[in-house]
């Protein structure tokens, strides 16, 4: 049996936002204008090997008049459900109350009810006609309080809704994480027992997909680091002067290609999390202008002091004499590390991004080459930008339609959550990538960051 949920309520209370969030689909139309949904729209939600249906319905327009019609056609309680059934099939009702007919039809066909209200707006008696009509349908139902702007009136709504619905939940469509979304499905196991098995399978599939998405995101990160850290462009020419003349052209091509590689992987990440229409802005890699002004990279990667520590820990992982536990917890930024930082600042080469080289060829002629990037901070920059985007996508709901803006984050805090051995292995791996050496276990090294 396929669970079917009809999302109903007053106009402009976030019904479509609820549908988009539960379906994890950013193609569901959402508008701040009342009356965006004029017809009931069924959306089949595939979740691995399982699926369920969400029905986005028009808002109630004339609930008081509809309730009066129903009361005139059902003198006693046992006739109420039949009266609603007559209402949705009556030709005159279809003409006079088109929104309510569209709204109630899927419910009378067996859909459970998700009644949505705005917890930032005051409760009013006018909603009681809607809730009474829904009660007459006899279907399993739950109320969701969507605090669109604030939670100012949530408590009043909880008290009122509790008189009409067995289950009442506060559910912010713009902030609900996966656990909160699954709790909505889980609640129907108690109010509609015949769906218990199907809902249990849905929840299991959602959790499985979440794990798979994380694993695929990890592979995308591995691909991105390998590509960007090894990328170079070259051109064969006849003379050294011709090669030097190509420097500006190759440099522009190199940086444009690097951006395109990152952009394509980031798009794949958005598609992985089922964001097919999401507009996002992430500050570009600071490759243009002063190519040696790598201090700009600190917002994405590590600052100079922490780069020194990273280099030290990478050395420790290969046998250098250093206290790993101390380096992992303090990042060697205290008095003990001061001398090391001062002495190593010129050693780790933070002032070079990608060198332009000209070399002779054994068969004659010359080759001009731009890249690869050898800057120690570069793999950390790539890593940080990917992790910030992945975290934003994983914790974002599909009801949010604003442009996703990622300006900066603190990679150091993320790395600090790792154990000292994990940090050392990470620094060693990124140092090898920066040196254009392969890292066979890169996915295993990066996995703790997720």
Helices and strands as residue ranges (DSSP letters): E 4-9, H 15-23, E 41-47, E 50-56, H 63-73, G 77-79, H 80-89, H 91-96, H 98-108, E 112-118, H 126-137, E 141-146, H 154-161, E 167-170, H 178-191, G 193-195, H 196-230, E 232-237, H 240-245, H 247-272, E 280-282, G 294-299, H 304-317, H 324-330, H 335-344, E 354-360, E 366-373, H 378-394, E 404-406, H 411-416, H 420-434, H 442-447
